[in-house]
Amino acid sequence: MAQRILILPLFLVFLLSSTAFAQQTRIPFLIGTYTQGHFHGKGIYLSELDTATGALNPAELAIPCDAPAFLVKGAANNVIYAVGETWSPDQGPVYAFSYDPKTKQLSKLDEVILPGTGPTHLCVHSGKEGDSLIVACYGGGSVISISLEKDGRFGEVASGIPHAGSGPNPNRQKEPHPHGAYVVPGTAQILVPDLGTDRIMMYDLDPATSKLTPSEPPFLATPAGSGPRHLDFDPTDPGRFYVVNELDSTVCLVRKNAEGRWKIGQTVSTLPKELLDDKERLAKLGNSTAEIAVHPSGKFVYASNRGLDGIAVYAVEKQTGQLTLIQSESTRGRAPRHFAISPEGKFLLAENQDSDTIQAFRIDADSGKITPTGEPLSVGSPVCILWME
């Protein structure tokens, strides 16, 4: 009898301590910002998400730098790469930082100045032969590849490929504007959505030299005037991805056909039907899209609208990948240029560039719909989130 009395309290202590630990679980994340002109950021910030409550810690400046508009992790020694979207004449910086997981601080490791205005987006390819960084330069209209040293520093600029062409939108498509760079999972193929030409350019990367050569075929055409901006792959099906089109506020489903070539299937709007039916209000909003992300489960897709200032939520049909819009939720701020889904898939954080806030949302595991949690986090001109778990 005495034994039972002893075991029960120990069990309760263990249970309570485990619960307390779970409630204290926090995921650190870095925040890229715009820093120049009328923008209010000062560099890269650090915050944490409380995965029990959805609360966000106050943002602290981790390192000052110019316009770190997009961030990615490297393969070496906790290295972080960032574009400097400074719009300096005919050149743009790309940074490498070391991240200390114990102190959660950044230190500058390296910097390279690339030809071509406005480096906007980047990705890392890692392989046995070596690592490469691929940068999309929106203003310069080109894609650039750089070899990476084992410690994460920059090696040689291996490729600088100018894009060519235009689109039907006279204000945004007079010339090429690469807006993203992505590695096809499990391959050395690189996809580069070009907003100015209505094409997703395709390149084969040589991991040993970091050089890019056009794939065959060299591009996938999106609908005229659509302006492809960003894309994301379905983590449960390597044969499909989704691209968000900035200029016509749509999302395209892209799948591999029987010959192994990418083909566009369904195209759906990011806007609710009642807004599409209200032509006057739609014209006043001047909506454009920004980011897209597939939920880790592959069951839902999310896209951000600027103008409407919200997140479009889609349910995914498992077999075909087709989308059904199920929610259009305000981000409680202006111009959600970017958003990020937490690694475990329970939260979505939307960065409101023009209202200097980040709003957290809880994701319903069954429906995929999002609900705001707590007060927004204040940080100047946030435009990117990178999870550090």
N, C-alpha and C positions, 0 to 999 in steps of 0.2 A: 504494500500500500504506500509505504514511504517512497519507494522507487517511482511509482506513478506520479506522485505529487512533485517529485524532482524533475522528471522528464517533461511534464507539461509546461512548466515555466520556461525551461530551456528552449522548447519548441516555439513557444510564443515569442521569446526574445529573438530567436533566429528569424521568425516570420516577420516580426516588426522591423528588424534591422534590414532584411532583404527588401521590404517594401520601401523603407526610407532610402535605401541605396538606389532603387529603381526611380524614385521620385526625384533624386538629385542628378540623374543622368543628364548630361549636357553635351551637345555637339558643337564644337567651335566652327566658325566659318569666317572667311575673309570677304570683304566688301570692296569692289572696285568702284571708283567714282569719276565723275567729270570735275575738272578743277579749274578750267580757264574761262575767261569771259564772264558771263553772268552766272556761271555755275558755282556751287558752294562747297564742293569736296576739296580735300587737301592731300589725298593719296589713297592708300589701302588701309582699311579699318578692320578691326577684329571684334566679333561679338560671339555669343553662344545662344543656342536654342535649348530651352528646357523641354525635353521630350515628354514630360509628364503633364505640363500645363500649357505648353505652346508659348510661354513667355520668352522674350528676347532680352538679353543683357544689354546695358548701355554700350554703344559702340565706342571703341578706343582707337585712336590713330596708331596703326602698327608701323607704318613707314610713310614719310611724305614722298611723293613723286608726281610727275605730270600726267594727268589724264589716263590712269590705268583702267581702261574701259572694258577689258575682258581678260580673265585670268584662267590659267589651266595648270594642272599639276604635271611635273616632269617625272621621269622614271628614276632619277638619281637623287639620293640623299635629301629628300624633302625639299626639292627645288620647285619654285613657282615661277611661271612665265607670265608676262603681262605685255599687252600692246600699250603704247603711249599714243593715244588718239589725239595728238596735239595740233594737227593740221598746219605744221610748219611747212614753208614752201619747199616742195620737191623732196622731202625726206621725213622719216618718222622713226621714233625710237621703239625698241623692244627690250624689255628688262628681264633679267633673271634674278630671283631672290632666294636666299636660304631661309627655311622656316624651321624654327626650333620648337618641337612639340612640347617640350617641358615648360619653357618660358612663354610659348605662343607668340614669339617675336620674329620679325623679319629683318634680314640684313641684306644689303645689295651685294650680289655676286658678280654680275656682269651686265653689260649693255651693248647693244649694237644699233647703229643708225642705218636704216634701210632706205634705198631710193624709192620714191613713190609716196605721195601724200596720204595721210589718214590710214595707217594700219588699224584694222577694225576687229579682227578675229584671228584665232590661231588654234592649232592642235598639235599634239605630239604623237609621233609614231615610234614605238619601241620594238626592237627586234634583236636577234642574236648578233647580227652584223653591226648594229649601232643604232643610235637614236637620232631622230630628225624632228625639226620644228617647221611647221608649214604656216605661213602668214598670209591672210587675205588683206590686200590693200585697196580699200574702197575708192579713195580719191585717185590713186595712181593707176587703178584699173588693172592690177596685176596680182599674181600669186608668187610668193617667194619661199624657197626652202633653204634651211640652214642645217648643217650638221651640228651635232651636240657632242661635247666631250664627256668622258665618263663621270666627271664631277658636276656635270650640268652646265658648264660654261659653253659659250657659243664657239663653234668652229668656223668653217668656211661657209660663205653664202654659195650654195650649190646651184640654185636655179632662180631665175627671174623671168617669168613668162607673162608677157602682156596679153590681155584679152582684147578681142575685137568685136565690133558690132554695136547695135543700138536696139531700142524698142519703140513702141508707138506712143509712149507717154512723153510729151515734149518737155516737161519740167524735170523729170527724173531719169529719163532713159536716152539721153543724147549720146551717151558713151557707156563703156563697161563700168560696173561697180560691184566687184566681188565683195560679198558681205559675210561669208562664213567659210570655214575649212574643217573638214571632218574625215576621219579615218573609217573606212568600211570595216566593221568588226571582223577580226580574224584574217584580214588581208593587208596588202600594201597599196590598196587603191585609195585615192583621196578624192573627195567630192567637194566642189566649190560652188555654192549657189551665187549666181551673178544677177543682181537686181536690175542692172542696166540693160541686159541682153535677153532676159527671159530664158536663161539656160542654167542648167546645173553642169558645170564643166567637170570632166572626169580625167584623172591623172593616175599613172602608174608610178609608184615611188620605188627607186632602187635603194634599199636600206643600207647598202654598203657605201654608197656615194652621196646619198640624200638628194639625188637628182630626180626631177619630175619629167615625165614624157606623157603626151596625150594618150589616153586609152583609145580603144577601138570598140564602139564609136567614141568620139571625143567629148560628146555632150548629150544631155537629155533636155529637150525643149519643154518648157512649161507653157501654160496658156498665155497668149499675147497680152501684154500689159499687166501681167500678174506681179512681176517683180519678186522672184524667189529670194528669201532673206536667210532663214535658218532652217535646219532640219534636225530630226532625231530618229534613231533606230529603235525598232521594237525589240526589247531585250529578250523576248520569248520567241522571236522569229527573225533570224538574220536575213531572211529574204524580203523584208519590207521596211520602209521608213516613211516618215511624214515630213513634208516641207511646208512651211508657212510662207505665204506670199504677201509681202508688205503692201503693194499698191492696190490690189483688188480685194483685200481682206478675205482670203480663202486659204484652205489647207488642201494639199494634194496627197493622196495615198500613192506610194510608189512601190511596185513589186517586181521581183524577177520573174521573167517568163520562162517557158520551157527551154529556151536557148541560153538561159542564164543572163539575159540582158534586162536592165532596168526599164520598166514601162510605167507610165502614169495611168492610174485607174480612176478612182472616185475623186471628184473635187467638190468641197463643201464650203459654205460660208462660215466665217467666225462670228457672224452677227445674228441675233435672234430675228425670227420672221417678222415680228411686229415692227422692228426698226427697218428692215428691208422694204416693208410695205409703205413706210412713211418717207417718201422720197425727199420731202422738204427738210425734215429733221436729219436725215442721213447726209444730205449735202452740207448742212451746217456743221455737223460733227467733223467731217473731213477725216474719217477714221483711217488708221493704218495699223498693221499688225507689227509685232516685234519678236517674241520668243515662242518656242514650241518645245514641249517635253512629253515623253511617253512615261507613264507610271511604271515603276519597277515590276509590277504584276503583268504589264502589257494589256490590262483591261480598260485603261482610260488614257485619253490624250488631252493635253491642256495647251491653250494658246492665248497670248495676251493681245488686247486691243488698246490702242492709244487713240483718244478721241472719245470713244465710249468708256475708256478707262476701266477695263474689267478683264476677267479671265473667262474664256470660253472653255467649257468642259464637255468632252465627248465620251460616250460609251463606245467600245470597240467590239465589233462582231468577231468572235474568236477565229473562225475559219477563214473569212475573207479579208479581215482587217478593216472593213468599212466602218465609217463613223456616223454616229447619231448625236446631234447637239442636245445635251440634257440640262445645261445650266449656263447662264451668263451672269457672273457675280462681280460686283464692283470691287475694286482694289482699295477703296477708301482713300484715294489719292489721284494724282495726275501723272499720266504718261508712264505706265508700267513697261519700261524698256526691256526688262528682264525679270525672270522669276526662277526659282529653283525648288525642286522637290527634295525633301530630306532623304538621306540614304535608306532609311527603313520604310519610306513611303507614307508616313503618317501626317506630314505637314508640307505645306507649300508656302514659300516666302516670296512676296511680290515687291519689287523695288519700284517705287514711284519717283521717277527721276525729277519731275518738276514740282513736287511738293515735299521733297527732302524727307521721305519716310519709307520704311519697310513694314508691310503688314503681313502678319502670320495668319495662316488658315489651317484648320484641321481638315484632313481628307477622310471622308467616310469610306471605310474599307469595302463596303458592299456596293454602294452606289457611285462612288468616285466624286460625289459633290463636295464642295468646300464650304466651311463656316469660319468666319473670322474669330480669332482668339486674342483677347486682351487689347491693350493699347498699341498703336504703331510705334516702331523704333525710329527715333530721329537721327538722321545722318545726311550730310550734304550731298545732293545729286547722286544717289546710288544707282549704278547701272549694271552690276554683276555681283553674283554670289558664288563662292567656291567653298564647298564643304571640306573640312580638314580632318574628318574621321576616316 
